[in-house]
Amino acid sequence: MARKDLLKSVMVGSSDQSNDSGRSDYAMRGASKSMKVSIDSLAENSKRLLEGETIVEIDPELIDVSFVSDRLSDDDDAFNELMASIAAGRQDTPVLLRPHPKLDSRYMIVFGHRRVRVALALGRKVRAVVKPMDDVAHVLAQGQENTARADLSFIEKALFAKSLLDMGQAKDVIQSALTIDGTLLSRMLSVAQTVPRSVIERIGPAKQIGRDRWEDFKKLASEPANEKLLETAIADGGFQDLDSDSRFELLHSKLSEAGRAPKRKSARSIPQKRTWTAGKGRIKGVIGRSGKAYNISLTAQDSAEFGDFLSGQLDKLYGDFLAKKEEQSDQ
């Protein structure tokens, strides 16, 4: 199908996946209207996917998660609140499933992962709408439904975008799924591709941390000298006891402090000094070497006279030095 057709209608019809007339009216307003889709419009799109469709009850044991993850971790409080609500009544909003693309008699979640988990925990069947669709339609429905709920953090969206790109999805599809423009997609991918995924996963969703803070973190984390610092901070026993936002703040603070700390000088560049005294204190000197520079500073009673004497002997002393050096090289 041509890309422009994809951006008009992406849901695959239940009777024939190759028939455009059988597609649902899941319009790609994100790409076709310069990414100016409102949250309300997206919410309406998500509702429209479910309205007028037959709701069935399915054993959650027959349901697999989406082929692309959009969350770093579940909010336990939100999950427990949802489970208490469903346990006290019923699951009001059905989930959207598709027939599993590879396994017969199984289903794959398009959106509604937490409701499926709740049903599994309660030992109940899950109320669902099942629609055949291809991977692109799946990605767009999942991404826009999450955007409509507006509860994914910046870094979760960035990882979602990277996962889709790694799977071979086109950038215009990713932009439409997240309802973002090309510039923001590039910035998201830059963060997700630069900061090690292992570090992001240990930090977690960091719901209160936005794009600018993550971009600053990316610059700090990309410094080779900070790699060990990150490993040490994450390995600390108290790190995982912090909430996700605090974990980010801790690592960002440590990286920032390391960036402000003065660079350690190499052993060769550290000035080496020693003192010298003779004549019962009538002549004193401070002798120092720093790189290729060598300094002798004389003080006390005889300093001026001895300095004149020494400077008058420099040619002879240097000649003696060269002769000694040549003698040693011949041995």
Secondary structure, 3 states (H helix, E strand, C coil): CCHHHHCCCCCCCCCCCCCHHHCCCCCCHHHHCCCCCCHHHHHHHHHHHHCCCCCEEECHHHEECCCCCCCCCCCHHHHHHHHHHHHHCCCCCCEEEEECCCCCCCEEEEECHHHHHHHHHHCCCEEEEECCCCHHHHHHHHHHHHHHHCCCCHHHHHHHHHHHHHCCCCHHHHHHHHCCCHHHHHHHHHHHHHCCHHHHHHHCCCCCCCHHHHHHHHHHHCCHHHHHHHHHHHHCCCHHHCCHHHHHHHHHHHHHHHHHCCCCCCCCCCCEEEEEEEHHHCEEEEEEEECCEEEEEEECCCHHHHHHHHHHCHHHHHHHHHHHHHHHHHC
